[in-house]
């Protein structure tokens, strides 16, 4: 079974290289030819054109910047997709994914969407999680080779599910990062070193709060708990303002928590 990867940026190169390490014949293409050099050095066969890459593949992996680029790259070779599996790991919304899946079906391709919850250097490790949705038959057929990337989780046959979960998880991640930046900014107004504060206090505190999340998901929040949260958030907002730290992050949280 042959594979082609369209898009050899940092992530695309990592995905293609993982296939090669697992003994999977892999062809790669990139719009900027110079970016194929790193992949070629790792054993990926270079394709001069998208048509060449698709023509050699039973599985076509698309790893591009956005869904506009996906359509731009694939539409000229639409007729070649018939009978192939199209695995799109390009970040996008659930609605964008469903549109591409419908387009792929019109051209006789089986469609699977992927959400990669990992960074390029960690591809190939079991801790790297990839979320999948779309054609169950196509996913099952390729689940073995895809194990070269990490741990796969199939979410369902609605092709948009992987993208929805991907963006939800990324939203939680960016929310955590934003909260951490806000916290270091607050103590930084009194000359506290960000590195020491983060290592000694912030990281252990956030780790302990992660363990609370499953309880929060299942528990009913009482009126008393909600009141305590509102008071705490008001104090955070007031203190941040007094320390000269902008409230663009914390002010909306007060309304959000009140409405949950």
NUDOVEX-426759 format. One line per 8 residues: number of its first residue (from 1); their letters; for each residue x, z, y of N, C-alpha, C. Coordinates in Angstrom, 1 decimal, padded with zeros to 4 digits. Layout:
N
NUM	a	X,Z,Y,X,Z,Y,X,Z,Y | ... $
***
This chain:
260
1	xxxxxxxx	000.9,000.0,-001.2,000.0,000.0,000.0,000.9,000.0,001.2 | 000.6,-000.9,002.1,001.5,-001.1,003.3,000.8,-000.6,004.6 | 001.6,-000.1,005.5,001.2,000.5,006.7,001.8,-000.1,007.9 | 001.1,-000.3,009.0,001.6,-000.7,010.3,001.2,000.4,011.3 | 002.1,000.7,012.2,001.9,001.6,013.4,002.0,000.8,014.6 | 000.9,000.7,015.4,000.9,000.0,016.7,001.1,001.1,017.8 | 002.2,001.0,018.5,002.5,002.0,019.5,003.6,002.9,019.0 | 004.8,002.7,019.5,006.0,003.5,019.1,006.6,004.3,020.2 $
9	xxxxxxxx	005.7,005.0,020.9,006.2,006.1,021.8,006.7,007.2,020.9 | 006.8,008.4,021.5,007.3,009.5,020.8,006.5,009.9,019.6 | 005.2,009.9,019.8,004.3,010.3,018.7,004.2,009.2,017.6 | 004.1,007.9,018.1,004.0,006.8,017.1,005.3,006.7,016.3 | 006.4,006.9,016.9,007.7,006.8,016.2,007.7,008.0,015.1 | 007.3,009.2,015.5,007.3,010.3,014.6,006.4,010.0,013.4 | 005.2,009.4,013.6,004.3,009.1,012.5,004.9,008.1,011.6 | 005.5,007.0,012.2,006.0,006.0,011.4,007.2,006.5,010.6 $
17	xxxxxxxx	008.0,007.3,011.2,009.2,007.8,010.5,008.8,008.7,009.3 | 007.7,009.5,009.5,007.2,010.4,008.5,006.8,009.5,007.2 | 006.1,008.4,007.5,005.7,007.5,006.4,007.0,007.0,005.7 | 008.0,006.6,006.4,009.2,006.1,005.8,009.9,007.2,004.9 | 010.0,008.4,005.5,010.6,009.5,004.7,009.9,009.7,003.4 | 008.6,009.5,003.4,007.8,009.7,002.2,007.8,008.5,001.2 | 008.6,007.4,001.6,008.7,006.3,000.7,007.6,005.2,001.0 | 006.9,005.3,002.1,005.8,004.4,002.4,006.4,003.2,003.2 $
25	xxxxxxxx	006.3,002.0,002.7,006.7,000.8,003.5,005.9,000.8,004.8 | 006.6,000.7,005.9,006.0,000.9,007.3,006.6,-000.2,008.2 | 005.6,-000.9,008.9,006.0,-001.8,010.0,005.5,-001.2,011.3 | 006.3,-001.5,012.4,005.9,-000.9,013.7,006.0,-002.0,014.8 | 005.1,-001.8,015.7,005.1,-002.7,016.9,004.9,-001.9,018.2 | 005.5,-002.3,019.2,005.4,-001.7,020.5,005.4,-002.7,021.6 | 004.6,-002.5,022.7,004.5,-003.5,023.8,005.8,-003.7,024.4 | 006.6,-002.6,024.6,008.0,-002.7,025.1,008.9,-002.7,024.0 $
33	xxxxxxxx	009.5,-003.9,023.7,010.4,-004.0,022.5,011.5,-003.0,022.4 | 012.0,-002.6,023.5,013.2,-001.7,023.5,012.8,-000.3,022.8 | 011.5,000.0,022.9,011.1,001.3,022.3,011.1,001.2,020.7 | 011.2,000.0,020.2,011.2,-000.1,018.7,012.5,000.2,018.1 | 013.5,000.3,018.9,014.9,000.5,018.4,015.0,001.8,017.7 | 014.5,002.9,018.2,014.6,004.2,017.6,013.9,004.2,016.3 | 012.7,003.6,016.2,012.0,003.5,015.0,012.7,002.7,013.9 | 013.3,001.6,014.4,014.0,000.7,013.4,015.2,001.4,012.8 $
41	xxxxxxxx	015.8,002.3,013.6,016.9,003.1,013.1,016.5,004.1,012.1 | 015.2,004.4,012.0,014.7,005.3,011.1,014.1,004.7,009.8 | 014.2,003.3,009.8,013.8,002.6,008.6,012.5,001.9,008.8 | 011.9,001.9,010.0,010.7,001.2,010.3,011.0,-000.3,010.5 | 010.2,-001.2,009.8,010.4,-002.7,010.0,009.7,-003.1,011.3 | 010.5,-003.8,012.2,010.0,-004.2,013.5,009.1,-005.5,013.3 | 008.0,-005.4,014.0,007.1,-006.6,014.1,007.2,-007.2,015.5 | 007.4,-008.5,015.6,007.5,-009.1,017.0,006.2,-009.1,017.7 $
49	xxxxxxxx	005.1,-009.2,017.0,003.8,-009.3,017.6,002.8,-008.4,016.9 | 001.7,-008.1,017.6,000.6,-007.3,016.9,000.1,-008.0,015.7 | -000.1,-009.4,015.8,-000.6,-010.1,014.7,000.3,-010.0,013.5 | 001.6,-010.0,013.7,002.6,-009.8,012.6,002.4,-008.4,012.0 | 002.2,-007.4,012.8,002.1,-006.1,012.3,000.8,-005.9,011.5 | -000.3,-006.4,012.0,-001.6,-006.3,011.3,-001.6,-007.1,010.0 | -001.0,-008.3,010.1,-001.0,-009.1,008.9,-000.3,-008.5,007.7 | 000.6,-007.6,007.9,001.4,-007.0,006.8,000.8,-005.7,006.3 $
57	xxxxxxxx	-000.3,-005.3,006.9,-000.8,-003.9,006.6,-002.2,-003.8,006.0 | -002.3,-002.9,005.1,-003.6,-002.5,004.6,-004.2,-001.3,005.4 | -003.3,-000.5,006.0,-003.7,000.5,006.9,-003.0,000.2,008.3 | -003.8,000.1,009.3,-003.3,-000.1,010.7,-003.5,001.2,011.5 | -002.5,001.8,011.9,-002.5,003.0,012.7,-002.3,002.7,014.1 | -003.2,003.1,015.0,-003.1,002.8,016.4,-002.8,004.1,017.2 | -001.7,004.2,017.9,-001.3,005.3,018.6,-000.8,004.9,020.0 | -001.8,004.8,020.9,-001.5,004.2,022.2,-001.9,005.2,023.3 $
65	xxxxxxxx	-001.8,004.8,024.6,-002.0,005.8,025.7,-003.5,006.2,025.8 | -004.4,005.2,025.7,-005.8,005.5,025.9,-006.6,004.4,025.2 | -008.0,004.5,025.3,-008.8,003.6,024.5,-008.9,002.2,025.2 | -008.6,002.1,026.5,-008.6,000.8,027.1,-007.4,000.0,026.5 | -006.3,000.7,026.3,-005.2,000.0,025.6,-005.5,-000.3,024.2 | -006.2,000.5,023.5,-006.6,000.2,022.1,-007.4,-001.1,022.0 | -008.4,-001.3,022.9,-009.2,-002.5,022.9,-008.3,-003.7,023.3 | -007.5,-003.5,024.3,-006.6,-004.6,024.8,-005.7,-005.1,023.7 $
73	xxxxxxxx	-005.1,-004.2,022.9,-004.2,-004.6,021.9,-004.9,-005.2,020.7 | -006.1,-004.6,020.3,-006.7,-005.0,019.1,-007.6,-006.3,019.2 | -008.2,-006.5,020.3,-009.2,-007.6,020.4,-008.6,-008.9,020.1 | -007.4,-009.2,020.5,-006.9,-010.6,020.1,-006.7,-010.7,018.6 | -006.6,-009.6,017.8,-006.4,-009.8,016.4,-007.6,-009.3,015.6 | -008.7,-009.2,016.3,-010.0,-008.7,015.6,-010.2,-009.3,014.3 | -010.1,-010.7,014.2,-010.4,-011.4,013.0,-009.5,-010.9,011.8 | -008.3,-010.4,012.1,-007.4,-010.0,011.0,-007.7,-008.6,010.5 $
81	xxxxxxxx	-008.6,-007.9,011.2,-008.9,-006.5,010.7,-009.8,-006.5,009.5 | -010.5,-007.5,009.2,-011.4,-007.5,008.1,-010.8,-007.1,006.8 | -011.4,-006.1,006.2,-010.9,-005.6,004.9,-009.8,-004.5,005.0 | -009.4,-004.2,006.3,-008.3,-003.2,006.5,-008.9,-001.9,006.9 | -008.1,-000.9,006.8,-008.5,000.4,007.4,-007.8,000.6,008.7 | -008.6,000.9,009.7,-008.1,001.1,011.1,-008.2,002.6,011.3 | -007.0,003.2,011.5,-006.9,004.6,011.8,-006.4,004.8,013.2 | -007.3,005.3,014.1,-007.0,005.4,015.5,-006.7,006.9,015.9 $
89	xxxxxxxx	-005.4,007.1,016.2,-005.1,008.5,016.6,-004.8,008.6,018.1 | -005.3,007.6,018.9,-005.2,007.7,020.3,-006.2,008.7,020.9 | -005.7,009.5,021.8,-006.6,010.5,022.4,-007.7,009.9,023.2 | -008.9,010.4,023.0,-010.1,009.9,023.7,-011.3,010.7,023.5 | -012.4,010.4,024.1,-013.6,011.1,024.0,-014.4,010.7,022.8 | -015.3,011.5,022.3,-016.1,011.2,021.2,-016.9,009.9,021.4 | -017.4,009.7,022.6,-018.1,008.5,022.9,-017.2,007.2,022.8 | -016.0,007.3,023.3,-015.1,006.2,023.2,-014.8,005.9,021.8 $
97	xxxxxxxx	-014.6,006.9,021.0,-014.3,006.7,019.6,-015.4,006.0,018.9 | -016.7,006.4,019.1,-017.8,005.8,018.5,-017.9,004.3,018.9 | -017.6,004.0,020.1,-017.6,002.6,020.5,-016.6,001.8,019.8 | -015.4,002.3,019.6,-014.3,001.6,018.9,-014.7,001.5,017.4 | -015.3,002.5,016.9,-015.7,002.5,015.4,-016.8,001.4,015.2 | -017.7,001.3,016.1,-018.8,000.3,016.0,-018.1,-001.1,016.1 | -017.2,-001.3,017.0,-016.5,-002.5,017.2,-015.7,-002.9,015.9 | -015.0,-001.9,015.4,-014.3,-002.2,014.1,-015.2,-002.6,013.0 $
105	xxxxxxxx	-016.4,-001.9,012.9,-017.3,-002.3,011.8,-017.8,-003.7,012.0 | -018.0,-004.1,013.2,-018.5,-005.5,013.5,-017.4,-006.5,013.0 | -016.2,-006.1,012.9,-015.1,-007.0,012.4,-014.7,-006.7,011.0 | -015.5,-005.9,010.3,-015.2,-005.7,008.9,-014.1,-004.8,008.5 | -013.8,-003.9,009.5,-012.7,-002.9,009.2,-013.4,-001.5,008.9 | -012.8,-000.8,008.0,-013.2,000.6,007.8,-012.5,001.5,008.9 | -013.2,002.4,009.5,-012.7,003.1,010.7,-012.5,004.6,010.4 | -011.4,005.1,010.7,-011.1,006.6,010.6,-010.5,006.9,012.0 $
113	xxxxxxxx	-010.9,008.1,012.5,-010.3,008.6,013.8,-009.5,009.8,013.4 | -008.4,010.0,014.2,-007.5,011.1,013.9,-007.2,011.9,015.2 | -007.2,013.2,015.1,-006.8,014.0,016.2,-005.6,014.8,015.8 | -004.4,014.6,016.4,-003.2,015.2,016.0,-002.9,016.5,016.8 | -003.0,017.6,016.1,-002.8,018.9,016.7,-001.4,019.3,016.5 | -000.5,018.5,017.0,001.0,018.8,016.8,001.7,018.0,017.8 | 003.0,018.4,018.0,003.9,017.6,018.9,004.8,016.8,018.0 | 005.4,015.7,018.5,006.2,014.8,017.7,007.2,015.4,016.8 $
121	xxxxxxxx	008.0,016.4,017.3,009.1,017.0,016.4,008.5,017.7,015.2 | 007.3,018.1,015.2,006.7,018.9,014.1,006.0,018.0,013.1 | 005.9,016.7,013.4,005.2,015.8,012.4,006.0,015.8,011.1 | 005.2,016.0,010.0,005.9,016.1,008.7,005.9,017.5,008.1 | 005.6,018.5,008.9,005.6,019.8,008.5,004.2,020.2,008.1 | 004.0,021.1,007.2,002.7,021.5,006.7,001.9,022.2,007.9 | 002.6,022.8,008.8,001.9,023.4,010.0,001.3,022.4,010.9 | 001.7,021.2,010.8,001.1,020.1,011.7,-000.3,019.8,011.1 $
129	xxxxxxxx	-001.3,019.9,011.9,-002.7,019.7,011.4,-003.2,018.4,012.1 | -003.8,017.5,011.3,-004.4,016.3,011.8,-005.9,016.3,011.4 | -006.7,016.2,012.3,-008.2,016.2,012.1,-008.7,014.7,011.9 | -009.5,014.5,011.0,-010.0,013.2,010.7,-011.5,013.1,010.6 | -012.1,012.0,011.0,-013.5,011.8,010.9,-013.7,010.2,010.8 | -014.9,009.9,010.2,-015.2,008.4,010.1,-015.5,008.1,008.6 | -014.9,007.0,008.1,-015.2,006.6,006.7,-014.6,007.6,005.7 | -015.4,008.2,005.0,-014.9,009.2,004.0,-014.1,008.4,002.9 $
137	xxxxxxxx	-014.6,007.3,002.5,-014.0,006.5,001.4,-012.6,006.0,001.9 | -012.5,005.6,003.1,-011.2,005.1,003.6,-010.2,006.3,003.7 | -010.7,007.4,004.2,-009.8,008.6,004.3,-009.4,009.1,002.9 | -010.3,009.1,002.0,-009.9,009.6,000.6,-008.8,008.7,000.0 | -009.0,007.4,000.3,-008.0,006.4,-000.3,-006.6,006.6,000.3 | -006.5,007.0,001.6,-005.2,007.2,002.2,-004.8,008.6,002.4 | -005.5,009.6,001.9,-005.2,011.0,002.1,-003.8,011.3,001.6 | -003.4,010.7,000.5,-002.1,011.0,-000.1,-001.0,010.6,000.9 $
145	xxxxxxxx	-000.9,009.3,001.2,000.1,008.9,002.2,000.1,009.7,003.5 | -001.2,010.0,004.0,-001.3,010.6,005.3,-000.8,012.1,005.2 | -000.6,012.6,004.0,-000.1,013.9,003.9,001.4,014.0,004.3 | 002.0,012.8,004.5,003.4,012.8,005.1,003.4,013.3,006.5 | 002.3,013.3,007.2,002.2,013.8,008.6,002.1,015.3,008.7 | 001.4,015.9,007.7,001.1,017.3,007.8,-000.2,017.6,007.0 | -000.9,018.6,007.4,-002.1,019.0,006.7,-003.3,018.3,007.3 | -004.0,017.6,006.5,-005.2,016.8,007.0,-006.5,017.6,006.7 $
153	xxxxxxxx	-007.4,017.5,007.7,-008.7,018.2,007.6,-009.8,017.1,007.9 | -010.7,016.8,007.0,-011.7,015.8,007.2,-013.0,016.5,007.7 | -013.5,016.1,008.9,-014.6,016.9,009.5,-016.0,016.3,009.3 | -016.0,015.0,008.9,-017.3,014.4,008.7,-017.3,012.9,009.0 | -018.4,012.2,008.6,-018.5,010.8,008.8,-018.9,010.3,010.2 | -019.3,011.2,011.0,-019.4,010.8,012.4,-018.0,010.6,013.0 | -017.7,009.4,013.4,-016.3,009.1,013.8,-015.9,009.9,015.0 | -016.8,010.4,015.8,-016.5,011.1,017.0,-016.1,012.6,016.8 $
161	xxxxxxxx	-016.3,013.1,015.6,-016.0,014.5,015.4,-014.6,014.9,015.6 | -013.7,014.1,015.1,-012.2,014.5,015.3,-011.9,014.6,016.8 | -012.3,013.6,017.6,-012.0,013.6,019.0,-012.6,014.8,019.7 | -013.9,015.2,019.3,-014.5,016.3,019.9,-013.8,017.6,019.6 | -013.4,017.8,018.4,-012.7,019.0,018.0,-011.3,019.0,018.7 | -010.6,017.8,018.7,-009.3,017.7,019.3,-009.4,018.2,020.8 | -010.3,017.7,021.5,-010.4,018.0,023.0,-010.8,019.5,023.2 | -011.7,020.0,022.3,-012.1,021.4,022.4,-010.8,022.3,022.2 $
169	xxxxxxxx	-010.0,022.0,021.2,-008.9,022.8,020.9,-007.8,022.7,022.0 | -007.6,021.4,022.5,-006.7,021.3,023.6,-007.2,022.0,024.9 | -008.5,022.0,025.1,-009.1,022.8,026.2,-008.8,024.2,026.1 | -008.9,024.8,024.9,-008.5,026.2,024.7,-007.0,026.4,025.0 | -006.2,025.5,024.5,-004.8,025.6,024.8,-004.4,025.6,026.3 | -005.0,024.6,027.0,-004.7,024.5,028.4,-005.3,025.7,029.2 | -006.4,026.2,028.7,-006.9,027.4,029.3,-006.0,028.6,029.1 | -005.4,028.7,027.9,-004.4,029.8,027.7,-003.2,029.6,028.6 $
177	xxxxxxxx	-002.7,028.4,028.7,-001.5,028.1,029.5,-001.8,028.5,031.0 | -003.0,028.1,031.4,-003.4,028.3,032.8,-003.5,029.8,033.1 | -004.0,030.6,032.1,-004.1,032.0,032.2,-002.7,032.7,032.3 | -001.8,032.1,031.5,-000.5,032.7,031.5,000.2,032.4,032.8 | 000.1,031.2,033.3,000.7,030.9,034.6,000.1,031.8,035.7 | -001.2,032.0,035.7,-001.8,032.9,036.6,-001.3,034.3,036.5 | -001.1,034.8,035.3,-000.6,036.1,035.1,000.8,036.3,035.6 | 001.7,035.3,035.3,003.1,035.4,035.8,003.1,035.3,037.3 $
185	xxxxxxxx	002.2,034.5,037.9,002.2,034.4,039.4,001.8,035.8,040.0 | 000.9,036.5,039.4,000.4,037.7,039.9,001.6,038.8,039.9 | 002.2,038.9,038.8,003.3,039.9,038.8,004.6,039.4,039.5 | 004.7,038.1,039.6,005.8,037.6,040.3,005.8,037.9,041.8 | 004.6,038.2,042.4,004.5,038.5,043.8,005.2,039.8,044.1 | 005.5,040.6,043.0,006.2,041.9,043.2,007.6,041.8,042.6 | 008.1,040.6,042.4,009.5,040.4,042.0,009.7,040.6,040.5 | 008.6,040.6,039.7,008.8,040.8,038.2,009.3,039.4,037.7 $
193	xxxxxxxx	010.3,039.5,036.8,010.8,038.2,036.2,009.8,037.7,035.2 | 009.5,036.4,035.4,008.5,035.7,034.5,009.0,035.7,033.1 | 010.3,035.5,032.8,010.7,035.5,031.4,010.5,036.8,030.7 | 010.9,037.9,031.3,010.8,039.2,030.7,009.4,039.6,030.5 | 008.6,039.4,031.6,007.1,039.7,031.5,006.5,038.9,030.3 | 006.8,037.6,030.2,006.2,036.8,029.2,006.6,037.2,027.8 | 007.9,037.5,027.6,008.4,037.8,026.3,008.0,039.2,025.8 | 008.1,040.2,026.8,007.9,041.6,026.4,006.4,042.0,026.4 $
201	xxxxxxxx	005.6,041.4,027.3,004.2,041.8,027.4,003.2,040.8,027.2 | 003.3,039.6,027.8,002.3,038.6,027.7,002.1,038.0,026.3 | 003.2,037.6,025.7,003.0,037.0,024.3,002.5,038.0,023.3 | 003.0,039.2,023.2,002.4,040.2,022.3,000.9,040.4,022.6 | 000.6,040.5,023.9,-000.8,040.8,024.3,-001.7,039.6,023.8 | -001.3,038.4,024.1,-002.1,037.2,023.7,-002.3,037.1,022.2 | -001.2,037.4,021.5,-001.2,037.4,020.0,-002.3,038.4,019.5 | -002.3,039.6,020.1,-003.3,040.6,019.7,-004.7,040.1,020.0 $
209	xxxxxxxx	-004.9,039.4,021.1,-006.2,038.9,021.5,-006.7,037.8,020.6 | -005.8,037.0,020.1,-006.2,035.9,019.1,-006.9,036.5,017.9 | -006.5,037.7,017.5,-007.1,038.3,016.3,-008.5,038.8,016.6 | -008.9,038.9,017.9,-010.2,039.3,018.2,-011.2,038.2,018.2 | -010.7,036.9,018.4,-011.6,035.8,018.5,-012.7,035.7,017.5 | -012.3,035.8,016.2,-013.4,035.7,015.1,-014.5,036.7,015.3 | -014.2,037.9,015.8,-015.2,038.9,016.0,-016.1,038.5,017.2 | -015.5,038.0,018.3,-016.2,037.5,019.4,-017.2,036.4,019.1 $
217	xxxxxxxx	-016.7,035.5,018.2,-017.6,034.4,017.8,-018.9,034.8,017.1 | -018.8,035.9,016.3,-019.9,036.3,015.5,-020.7,037.5,016.2 | -020.1,038.2,017.1,-020.8,039.4,017.6,-021.7,039.1,018.8 | -022.7,039.9,018.9,-023.6,039.7,020.1,-023.1,040.6,021.2 | -022.9,040.1,022.4,-022.4,040.8,023.5,-023.5,041.6,024.1 | -023.3,042.9,024.3,-024.3,043.8,024.9,-024.2,043.7,026.4 | -025.3,044.1,027.0,-025.4,044.1,028.5,-024.3,045.0,029.0 | -023.9,046.1,028.4,-022.9,047.0,028.8,-021.5,046.3,028.8 $
225	xxxxxxxx	-021.2,045.5,027.7,-020.0,044.8,027.6,-019.9,043.7,028.7 | -021.0,043.1,028.9,-021.0,042.0,030.0,-020.7,042.6,031.3 | -021.3,043.8,031.6,-021.1,044.4,032.9,-019.6,044.8,033.1 | -019.0,045.3,032.0,-017.6,045.7,032.0,-016.7,044.5,032.3 | -017.1,043.4,031.6,-016.3,042.1,031.9,-016.4,041.7,033.3 | -017.6,041.8,033.9,-017.8,041.3,035.2,-017.0,042.2,036.2 | -017.0,043.5,036.0,-016.2,044.4,036.8,-014.7,044.0,036.7 | -014.2,043.8,035.5,-012.8,043.5,035.3,-012.4,042.2,036.0 $
233	xxxxxxxx	-013.3,041.2,035.8,-013.0,039.9,036.4,-013.0,040.0,037.9 | -013.9,040.8,038.5,-013.9,041.0,039.9,-012.7,041.6,040.4 | -012.1,042.6,039.6,-010.9,043.2,040.0,-009.7,042.3,039.9 | -009.7,041.4,038.9,-008.6,040.4,038.7,-008.7,039.5,039.9 | -009.9,039.0,040.3,-010.0,038.1,041.4,-009.6,038.7,042.7 | -010.0,040.0,042.9,-009.6,040.7,044.1,-008.2,040.9,044.2 | -007.6,041.4,043.1,-006.1,041.6,043.1,-005.3,040.4,043.4 | -005.7,039.3,042.7,-005.0,038.0,042.8,-005.0,037.6,044.3 $
241	xxxxxxxx	-006.2,037.7,044.9,-006.3,037.3,046.3,-005.4,038.2,047.2 | -005.4,039.5,046.9,-004.6,040.4,047.7,-003.1,040.1,047.6 | -002.7,039.6,046.4,-001.3,039.3,046.2,-001.0,037.8,046.6 | -002.0,037.1,047.1,-001.7,035.8,047.6,-001.7,034.7,046.5 | -002.3,035.0,045.4,-002.4,034.1,044.3,-003.8,033.4,044.3 | -003.8,032.0,044.4,-005.1,031.3,044.5,-006.0,031.7,043.4 | -007.3,031.7,043.7,-008.3,032.1,042.7,-009.0,030.9,042.0 | -008.4,029.7,042.1,-009.0,028.5,041.5,-009.3,028.6,040.0 $
249	xxxxxxxx	-008.5,029.4,039.3,-008.7,029.6,037.9,-009.7,030.7,037.6 | -009.5,031.9,038.2,-010.3,033.0,037.8,-011.7,033.1,038.4 | -011.8,032.6,039.6,-013.2,032.6,040.2,-014.3,032.0,039.4 | -014.0,030.8,038.8,-015.1,030.2,038.0,-015.3,031.0,036.7 | -014.3,031.7,036.2,-014.5,032.5,035.0,-015.6,033.5,035.1 | -015.7,034.1,036.2,-016.8,035.1,036.5,-018.1,034.6,036.2 | -018.4,033.4,036.7,-019.7,032.7,036.5,-019.8,032.3,035.1 | -018.7,031.8,034.5,-018.8,031.3,033.1,-019.1,032.4,032.1 $
257	xxxx	-018.4,033.6,032.3,-018.7,034.7,031.4,-020.1,035.2,031.6 | -020.6,035.2,032.8,-021.9,035.7,033.1,-023.0,034.8,032.4 | -022.7,033.6,032.2,-023.7,032.7,031.6,-023.6,032.5,030.1 | -022.6,033.1,029.5,-022.5,032.9,028.0,-023.5,033.8,027.3 $
***
